[in-house]
Amino acid sequence: MASNHKSSAARPVSRGGVGLTGRPPSGIRPLSGNIRVATAMPPGTARPGSRGCPIGTGGVLSSQIKVAHRPVTQQGLTGMKTGTKGPQRQILDKSYYLGLLRSKISELTTEVNKLQKGIEMYNQENSVYLSYEKRAETLAVEIKELQGQLADYNMLVDKLNTNTEMEEVMNDYNM
C-alpha cells in the first residue's frame, strides 16, 4: 500500500504557481502566519513605511511627512485647488444679459451718487470759502486802521522818551 500513496513533495505544482516565485500555489496553504512573502523588489528599495521597508531606513523619500502639512478638503486629503478653467456659464441667454445690465446699472448709479455728493460738498465748501473771503477782507481793512493807530502811538511814545518839547509834538499832530 505504500506504493499507492505518493508524498506531497513528489506531486507536480499546479499552473497557478508556475513562474510566480514566493507565492504559494493556490492549493497549498502556509503552515503558520509568520511567513514573509518575497517581492520582486530588492531589499531596502521599498517605500518607507510599507511592509518591505521599515520607516527609519533612508531612501528617495526619506523626509518625514506630517499630516498637518497636507491640506484637508471636503473630499479628504488632496492637493491645492486650482482656479476654474473656461467660462463658468455655457448658455448665454436673455436672463444672463439682463443680469449683466442690472449689475452695470447699479454700479453706474452708485458712481453717479458719489459724484453728486462730491459736487454738493464742493458747492458747500465754495460758499463757505466765499463767506470767509468777505470776512477776511473786512478784517484786513480793520487791521490796516489799527496798524495806523499803533504807528501814531509808537511815534508819540518815542517823542516822549527822547524828551521832545510838547509844542513840537502838537505841531506834528496838527500836520
Protein Blocks (a to p, Z undefined) as FASTA:
>chain_A
ZZmpccfklpccdfklgopahiacfkbccfbfkbccddfbdehiacehiakbcfkbccfk
lcccdfklpccdfkbccddddddedjfbfbdcfklmmmmmmmmmmmmmmmmmmmmmmmmm
mmmmmmmmmmmmmmmmmmmmmmmmmmmmmmmmmmmmmmmmnopafklmmmmmmZZ
